[in-house]
């Protein structure tokens, strides 16, 4: 019993004015039907606590049915047919019915992710239709369906099913103009989860509150939370195991797009390419909150366009739209002409410190704590990303071989890899582990622990490492320094040391070699070799001419 169906039943029981005229005053001809597929026990407990007492009080007939087996020929199971219900029966093994989860396991398939959910139609429709055919026969009946005011498409499809005039469908919530949110607020002051099968925790379960769902911080993007399809899409993205930072960035991007749509009075379901272009133009003209300049950074706009394109892809898959208004670029492959995307990509080379800046950075690091100095050397030696560095555990290190085993779950590419560290890092590591043991008495667990009074002994967080690097940058008078600079410098140094592109990619954990190529360019290796070959024949003459400058002394 989901939010809308429960709200419709409760309002029918409580408010005579809400009842259809076909109902008798004593509700003796009202039948509340429940198709049991294997519900969450928590939902059934809510029904038993709040709804069943109302049914008992007015002696309303409750019929709970389920399938007896995988085939329609197996028939149905009537779990209860009573005017004094006490509980529902969600456990298939205990009550002897065929749960939808059993069918999925038997067939080796996942729950339907969206669109026409045939699994639900079969698991609910077969037992309900079977009971009605047996007990109502050819008699006409009124079928009240709990579709809310926004479910126009579902109503259009359902209203066409009349069974040769025997079925008269009505939609009391739609007639009353009640949305899902209105129904949720009506139900006893408690949070009513979405009705669903126990194993079906995919993105179409928008309101499912359970520990199997990946938590999304909806307060960061309230417009996404309020938009039905946007929320479902972002929850799906999170459930696929995307990094928390990726989910957050996608949520903020779609929130920004929805805010623009709200500003100009547009609906994403009908938005055209010119609206997307206007949104991009707005991002190019608005003040940059970080630099104060005009326009957001090119990388930020690119990221937001990619996220919004994914959101519109979802609307197309859901058949809410016919096509995606966010045009894709096209490479010149297979004889096709290349096509520029909506936003031209500006490729900026990462900042690499020269020898003078690097010496300033290392001098500033000398006043840091032992832990922070070790973090700097390991970040450089192993070319670690910020998340990879702070996620290190003592068991990930193999000091005898100067190796670090990076676990797949801590890396951006979700692939495990091995990196090394140098002799200076090894010396600092020995000293730090001794100090760490004296301070916290721990051997295993997170390698880098907080030394603050508030979080003493807890694993060091991402923001803490960022603040440490910011402090080093300020003392070194090198504002360009970031947590990623150590990684950039290390990979560039490997390119200068004639490592191959494949070796650098493996060490860095890159999936795409084009990402690794920029370190080859930054190293100047190819440029220097080409320059040397081009000027070899002119070298002697140039040296002779330049030598004249030395003769002035």
C-alpha atoms as one frame of an Amber mdcrd trajectory, in Angstrom:
protein
   0.000   0.000   0.000   1.810   3.032  -1.299   1.477   6.699  -0.455  -1.329
   7.612  -2.877  -3.388   4.439  -2.441  -3.184   4.697   1.330  -4.134   8.375
   1.273  -7.153   7.634  -0.931  -8.325   4.826   1.363  -7.832   6.829   4.552
  -9.602   9.876   3.136 -12.489   7.681   1.979 -12.837   6.272   5.474 -12.531
   9.625   7.240 -14.381  12.012   4.921 -17.839  11.064   3.592 -17.718  13.972
   1.152 -14.738  12.370  -0.596 -16.570   9.109  -1.284 -17.929   8.281  -4.754
 -21.720   8.203  -4.955 -21.764   4.465  -5.620 -20.559   3.713  -2.054 -23.150
   2.902   0.564 -23.205   5.022   3.696 -22.111   2.088   5.862 -19.303   1.160
   3.386 -20.634  -2.386   3.225 -19.974  -2.573  -0.514 -16.391  -1.280  -0.248
 -13.593  -3.809  -0.852  -9.988  -2.799  -0.242  -7.676  -5.075  -2.223  -3.958
  -5.627  -1.614  -1.739  -7.561  -4.027   1.142  -8.936  -1.979   4.463  -9.268
  -3.844   6.832  -9.346  -0.847   6.632  -5.874   0.708   8.990  -4.263   3.184
   7.994  -5.223   6.721   8.297  -1.584   7.773   5.571  -0.561   5.301   3.304
  -3.382   6.468   3.876  -2.341  10.069   2.759   1.194   9.218  -0.393  -0.174
   7.595  -1.110  -2.357  10.632  -0.614   0.573  13.002  -2.527   3.309  11.180
  -4.819   1.921   8.455  -6.097  -1.458   9.619  -7.658  -0.010  12.796  -9.756
   2.310  10.594 -10.868  -0.654   8.476 -11.795  -2.661  11.559 -13.672   0.275
  13.074 -15.961   0.576  10.045 -15.996  -3.155   9.195 -14.581  -2.598   5.732
 -13.731  -5.744   3.802  -9.994  -6.270   3.153  -8.828  -8.841   0.612  -5.099
  -9.669   0.417  -4.027 -11.891  -2.482  -0.810 -13.128  -4.080   0.352 -15.511
  -6.786   0.626 -19.179  -5.928   3.391 -19.844  -8.445   5.287 -18.503 -11.469
   2.560 -19.464 -13.945  -0.993 -18.160 -14.170  -2.071 -21.806 -14.139  -0.766
 -22.069 -10.572  -3.599 -19.845  -9.430  -3.637 -17.396  -6.556  -3.392 -17.460
  -2.786  -5.964 -15.581  -0.700  -3.935 -14.494   2.302  -6.944 -12.955   4.039
 -10.539 -11.927   3.310 -11.872 -10.266   6.428 -13.642  -7.257   7.920 -11.395
  -7.303  10.981  -7.836  -7.238   9.632  -4.940  -7.201  12.081  -1.852  -7.475
   9.879  -0.541  -7.923   6.354   1.474 -10.921   5.203   4.712  -9.891   3.441
   6.752 -13.057   4.139   6.361 -15.491   1.250   7.998 -18.437   3.018   5.857
 -18.054   6.095   2.557 -17.551   4.265   3.098 -19.749   1.213   2.879 -17.455
  -1.806   5.172 -16.791  -4.766   7.110 -13.548  -4.243   8.370 -11.425  -7.114
  11.896 -11.664  -5.727  11.746 -15.451  -6.115  10.842 -15.051  -9.772  13.739
 -12.670 -10.346  16.186 -15.070  -8.740  14.738 -18.004 -10.657  15.093 -16.202
 -13.991  18.405 -14.527 -13.145  17.172 -10.995 -13.880  17.124  -7.638 -12.140
  13.996  -5.626 -11.337  12.713  -3.461 -14.177  14.397  -0.066 -13.946  11.673
   2.096 -15.415   9.198   2.579 -18.218   6.607  -0.193 -18.395   7.271  -2.181
 -15.243   5.917  -5.500 -16.492   7.247  -7.327 -13.432   4.952  -5.267 -11.206
   2.006  -5.578 -13.577   2.306  -9.342 -13.576   2.889  -9.786  -9.852  -0.026
  -7.503  -8.910  -2.357  -7.736 -11.882  -2.583 -11.533 -12.069  -3.800 -12.140
  -8.485  -6.100  -9.089  -8.453  -7.709  -9.953 -11.791  -7.981 -13.597 -10.781
  -9.843 -12.797  -7.559 -12.176 -10.298  -9.244 -13.008 -12.763 -12.030 -13.888
 -15.438  -9.460 -15.862 -13.331  -6.977 -17.415 -10.605  -9.140 -17.930 -12.508
 -12.369 -19.757 -10.408 -14.960 -21.118  -7.902 -12.465 -20.081  -4.287 -13.095
 -17.964  -2.593 -10.479 -16.298   0.743  -9.767 -12.506   0.554  -9.519 -10.948
   3.462  -7.572  -7.273   3.802  -8.506  -4.794   5.859  -6.444  -3.160   7.866
  -9.236  -2.300  11.398  -8.155  -3.018  14.641  -9.997   0.283  14.551 -11.888
  -0.015  11.021 -13.305  -1.919  11.974 -16.455  -0.214   9.432 -18.699  -0.943
   6.531 -16.363  -4.576   7.600 -16.115  -4.878   7.810 -19.906  -3.617   4.253
 -20.226  -5.666   2.808 -17.373  -8.945   4.496 -18.288  -9.075   2.620 -21.594
  -9.396  -0.722 -19.770 -13.139  -1.172 -19.159 -13.522  -4.972 -19.611 -16.470
  -4.502 -21.968 -18.159  -2.057 -19.676 -17.873  -4.128 -16.485 -15.081  -1.991
 -15.037 -15.645   1.682 -14.305 -12.324   3.269 -13.295 -12.297   6.444 -11.186
  -9.371   8.506  -9.920 -10.419  10.356  -6.757  -6.993  11.839  -5.984  -6.667
  13.227  -9.500 -10.178  14.654  -9.326  -9.342  16.298  -5.990  -6.074  17.701
  -7.409  -3.908  15.939  -4.816  -0.210  15.585  -5.583   2.072  12.968  -4.076
   3.425  15.543  -1.640  -0.115  16.384  -0.524  -0.810  12.689   0.056   2.425
  12.295   2.006   1.519  15.171   4.304  -1.944  13.708   4.923  -0.782  10.377
   6.309  -0.766  10.534  10.105   2.257  12.833  10.371   4.682   9.976   9.570
   6.938   9.357   6.566   5.270   6.801   4.313   7.741   5.004   2.019   7.005
   4.063  -1.547   5.335   0.698  -1.991   7.799  -1.680  -3.611   9.132  -5.200
  -3.595  11.848  -5.846  -1.061  14.608  -6.518  -3.591  13.732  -3.616  -5.887
  15.897  -0.727  -4.698  16.656   0.851  -8.069  16.253   4.481  -9.046  12.567
   4.231  -9.907  11.914   3.872  -6.138  12.067   7.587  -5.506  10.708   7.581
  -1.968  12.284   4.334  -0.788  13.927   4.957   2.605  16.212   2.014   3.334
  19.849   1.270   3.995  20.290  -0.262   0.541  20.019   3.145  -1.144  23.116
   5.301  -1.533  22.612   8.460   0.513  22.412  11.701  -1.473  22.769  15.087
   0.239  19.616  16.615  -1.201  19.998  19.833   0.785  22.762  20.876  -1.635
  20.322  20.927  -4.579  16.730  21.391  -3.348  15.293  21.902  -6.837  16.526
  18.453  -7.851  14.916  16.959  -4.757  11.591  18.590  -5.596  11.635  17.545
  -9.261  10.384  13.972  -9.609  12.413  12.878 -12.652  15.547  14.790 -11.644
  15.556  13.147  -8.243  15.093   9.683  -9.692  17.910  10.232 -12.186  20.370
  11.475  -9.571  19.482   8.644  -7.170  20.088   6.179  -9.993  23.483   7.795
 -10.653  24.399   7.433  -6.983  23.190   3.820  -6.824  25.487   2.900  -9.712
  28.430   3.639  -7.429  29.509   6.960  -8.873  31.906   8.866  -6.636  30.264
  11.151  -4.090  31.952  14.169  -5.669  30.544  13.206  -9.072  27.022  12.861
  -7.697  27.368  16.208  -5.946  28.640  17.933  -9.104  25.858  16.436 -11.240
  23.255  17.451  -8.676  24.497  21.047  -8.572  24.573  21.188 -12.378  20.973
  20.040 -12.816  19.913  22.292  -9.922  21.402  25.244 -11.797  19.585  24.243
 -14.984  16.257  23.808 -13.172  16.735  27.219 -11.536  17.200  28.779 -14.982
  14.103  26.976 -16.303  12.159  28.283 -13.319  13.437  31.795 -13.973  12.300
  31.854 -17.607   9.125  29.848 -16.977  10.178  26.765 -18.962   9.482  23.083
 -18.348  12.377  20.617 -18.867   9.886  18.149 -20.329   9.296  20.504 -23.271
  12.547  22.520 -23.338  14.164  23.012 -26.735  17.750  23.541 -27.835  17.359
  27.329 -27.756  16.587  27.168 -24.026  19.759  25.143 -23.430  21.722  27.697
 -25.457  20.219  30.520 -23.384  21.234  28.695 -20.200  24.804  28.321 -21.477
  24.826  31.998 -22.426  23.720  32.880 -18.915  26.634  30.883 -17.454  29.019
  32.717 -19.769  27.728  36.106 -18.594  27.112  35.668 -14.877  29.782  36.759
 -12.335  32.253  34.065 -11.335  31.878  33.593  -7.561  35.548  32.602  -7.186
  37.463  35.024  -9.369  34.944  37.831  -9.671  35.410  37.811 -13.447  32.589
  37.502 -15.965  31.505  33.980 -16.772  32.012  30.593 -15.160  35.127  28.594
 -15.966  35.065  26.595 -19.181  35.584  23.335 -17.260  32.616  24.150 -14.995
  30.342  24.832 -17.960  31.514  21.650 -19.688  30.782  19.618 -16.572  27.308
  21.098 -16.170  26.408  20.524 -19.800  27.471  16.872 -19.559  25.361  16.384
 -16.413  22.280  18.036 -17.917  22.714  15.989 -21.103  22.575  12.850 -18.960
  19.419  14.109 -17.262  17.719  14.705 -20.622  18.848  11.251 -21.790  16.883
   9.895 -18.850  13.788  11.888 -19.850  14.057  10.428 -23.351  14.379   6.884
 -21.981  11.334   7.488 -19.795   9.431   8.593 -22.919   8.797  11.978 -21.324
  10.647  13.601 -24.257  11.225  12.500 -27.821  14.792  13.784 -28.178  17.632
  15.287 -26.175  17.967  19.086 -26.618  21.626  19.041 -25.510  23.545  18.358
 -28.703  26.563  16.087 -28.623  29.838  16.676 -30.417  30.952  14.153 -32.993
  34.475  13.023 -33.808  35.620  12.608 -37.414  35.585   8.815 -37.377  34.526
   6.495 -40.131  34.534   9.256 -42.719  32.027  11.349 -40.780  32.426  15.084
 -40.574  33.304  16.309 -37.097  30.646  18.310 -35.304  31.362  20.804 -32.556
  29.541  20.346 -29.273  27.571  23.122 -27.632  30.579  24.423 -25.703  34.069
  24.539 -27.158  36.518  22.890 -24.814  39.412  25.011 -23.589  42.350  22.766
 -22.715  44.546  24.354 -20.063  47.811  22.736 -19.068  48.143  22.121 -15.320
  50.584  24.352 -13.502  53.963  22.729 -12.868  56.361  24.463 -10.443  59.801
  25.344 -11.748  62.895  24.641  -9.669  62.703  27.972  -7.832  59.026  27.501
  -6.885  59.631  23.869  -5.887  62.454  24.889  -3.572  60.177  27.489  -1.982
  57.495  24.846  -1.442  59.929  22.397   0.154  61.355  25.136   2.389  57.826
  25.959   3.574  57.232  22.267   4.295  60.181  22.103   6.691  58.121  23.745
   9.457  55.243  21.280   9.035  54.553  18.366  11.390  56.039  14.945  10.767
  52.691  13.663   9.477  52.308  16.535   7.012  55.857  16.178   5.708  55.226
  12.488   5.088  52.002  13.326   3.243  53.858  15.745   0.970  56.595  13.267
   0.078  54.163  10.368  -0.469  51.827  12.569  -2.545  54.784  13.389  -4.820
  56.532   9.996  -4.886  53.357   8.011  -5.561  51.542  10.648  -7.670  48.453
  10.282  -5.526  45.170  12.078  -5.862  43.797  13.738  -2.755  41.233  10.981
  -2.091  43.825   8.259  -2.596  46.243   9.873  -0.146  43.847  10.403   2.764
  42.298   6.937   2.242  45.593   5.107   2.788  45.627   2.499   5.530  48.633
   1.032   7.293  47.957  -2.333   5.655  48.221  -0.773   2.190  51.952  -0.145
   2.630  54.715  -2.652   2.015  57.818  -0.870   3.437  60.227  -3.711   2.619
  59.645  -3.103  -1.086  58.745   0.612  -0.885  55.345  -0.149  -2.383  51.820
   1.108  -1.791  48.830  -1.016  -2.806  45.970   1.302  -3.777  42.598  -0.359
  -3.258  40.104  -0.116  -6.122  37.428   1.528  -3.994  39.730   4.446  -3.153
  40.757   5.286  -6.719  38.974   7.461  -9.243  39.049   4.796 -11.957  37.924
   2.054  -9.515  40.965  -0.026 -10.480  43.598  -1.193  -8.025  47.217  -0.371
  -8.765  50.636  -0.315  -7.149  52.895   2.713  -6.741  56.226   3.236  -5.039
  57.779   5.721  -2.643  61.350   6.918  -2.204  63.965   6.700   0.542  62.994
  10.021   2.149  59.379   8.890   2.405  60.571   5.595   3.899  62.545   7.409
   6.628  59.612   9.701   7.437  57.231   6.730   7.457  59.255   4.862  10.092
  59.412   7.951  12.290  55.719   8.734  11.829  54.531   5.203  12.611  56.539
   5.320  15.847  55.037   8.703  16.747  51.542   7.541  15.737  51.797   4.496
  17.984  52.880   6.638  20.936  50.047   9.127  20.424  47.159   6.845  19.515
  48.302   3.336  20.384  47.113   1.965  17.058  48.845  -0.266  14.573  46.228
  -0.769  11.849  43.507   1.427  10.387  43.836   4.745   8.587  47.450   5.840
   8.111  46.977   9.570   8.567  45.083  10.477  11.740  43.786  13.821  12.929
  45.702  15.512  15.730  43.059  18.149  16.497  41.264  18.173  19.832  37.849
  17.850  18.199  38.594  14.855  15.952  41.671  13.442  17.638  42.518   9.959
  16.399  39.961  10.046  13.566  41.029   9.542   9.928  42.182  12.775   8.316
  39.585  14.224   5.939  39.866  15.633   2.433  39.319  19.209   3.547  42.049
  18.914   6.185  44.637  17.956   3.567  43.458  20.831   1.363  43.911  23.272
   4.255  47.403  21.947   4.914  48.427  22.521   1.296  46.827  25.971   1.302
  48.934  26.888   4.337  52.093  25.669   2.609  51.214  27.692  -0.500  50.755
  30.860   1.530  54.072  30.524   3.363  55.890  29.630   0.133  54.258  32.553
  -1.729  53.168  30.105  -4.424  49.382  30.578  -4.719  49.113  28.125  -7.645
  50.012  25.182  -5.390  47.172  22.672  -4.895  46.813  19.106  -3.659  47.071
  17.918  -7.281  50.340  19.765  -7.982  52.439  17.000  -6.401  50.824  14.452
  -8.719  51.279  16.651 -11.797  54.944  17.260 -11.025  55.678  13.588 -10.387
  54.101  12.410 -13.644  55.890  15.146 -15.568  59.189  14.086 -13.983  58.514
  10.480 -15.032  57.999  11.681 -18.600  61.284  13.606 -18.401  62.925  10.390
 -17.219  61.879   8.704 -20.497  59.086   6.533 -19.084  56.785   5.327 -21.865
  53.246   6.610 -22.090  51.880   3.187 -21.088  54.106   3.062 -18.014  53.021
   6.542 -16.920  49.355   5.711 -17.505  49.636   2.564 -15.380  51.407   4.425
 -12.575  48.863   7.265 -12.640  45.809   5.018 -12.958  44.618   6.662 -16.178
  41.978   4.899 -18.237  42.487   7.184 -21.246  45.947   7.636 -22.738  44.979
  11.102 -23.955  45.071  12.195 -20.321  48.597  10.857 -19.994  49.763  12.574
 -23.171  49.625  16.015 -21.581  52.424  15.023 -19.203  54.568  14.034 -22.179
  53.939  17.504 -23.632  54.576  19.215 -20.308  57.915  17.483 -19.943  59.122
  18.984 -23.204  60.778  15.663 -24.011  59.667  15.433 -27.621  60.200  19.140
 -28.209  63.742  18.998 -26.852  64.608  15.955 -28.984  63.204  17.567 -32.113
  65.066  20.800 -31.436  68.304  18.920 -30.912  67.980  17.039 -34.194  67.011
  20.146 -36.140  69.924  22.226 -34.897  72.664  19.608 -34.902  74.030  20.709
 -38.288  74.003  24.325 -37.207  75.404  23.697 -33.776  79.075  24.289 -34.526
  78.448  27.526 -36.394  76.144  28.873 -33.739  78.570  28.026 -30.974  81.355
  29.790 -32.852  79.277  32.931 -33.320  78.102  32.888 -29.680  81.660  32.433
 -28.483  82.386  35.948 -29.730  80.240  37.260 -26.914  82.543  35.681 -24.390
  85.592  37.353 -25.950  84.235  40.758 -24.926  85.459  40.017 -21.408
